[in-house]
């Protein structure tokens, strides 16, 4: 039997434009452009070369917290020579005009938040929207993202997902926000404070059900990174004590296998906790889910009784 001969890869000339013969020069932000730059979410080693060069060469750096930016620059071993200005949720509306005018004058502007990508539960939306209306170019230096890092580590479906940011702090508002997501079939990503994560998980149990798969991602990319994959009920129990570190919750979407009367009853109870009469809540949920109002009402009464006894 003759020996098979594998085809040899075609030769690529080093002078071919698709294969650069030397390393690219340093990245220098283009004058008159606003550049959104991702920063590390924990491990400083995740800072990109473009981020470092942008911070070194920008004429103006708009940071969520200028002290934290200078601390990051020190850990990266780089010198920030451009002017620093604060850009946060309390001043963004007024600061956007100033930054756009600076770009029109030909200055290069880099925008960073404390961690991750600007605009993702961080300042920047008003600035980008105003820049687009003013015709000022906006670019981005991609990089670390707590939301996407948690998603890929969660073990949950990642083909379709939605980012919901922080849930409301007040109990009634939180339940209403989660109730609106009760039939969401995409995987859901939430940010949460360690001080509030237990209450949030309890609300998720009430609305989504205790058996809904989820993941609690803590201290991502840091020394004490922890990923807990469990049901919402188990995670609620696990967070009853002290929880430390920054938290991302990833929750599986609702099953598409048909309407679940118990889940519908939980949704009705959540609406009732927000001030609606339970019968009216059961009727509304029944209409949305194609179930009988009396069935949901009875299930809701049984669940309420069980909760009170517990």
Helices and strands as residue ranges (DSSP letters): E 34-37, G 44-46, H 49-57, E 60-63, H 66-76, E 83-86, H 92-104, E 109-112, H 125-134, E 138-141, H 146-154, E 161-166, H 171-179, E 187-192, H 197-208, E 213-218, E 226-231, H 232-238, E 247-251, H 261-273, H 278-289, H 293-309
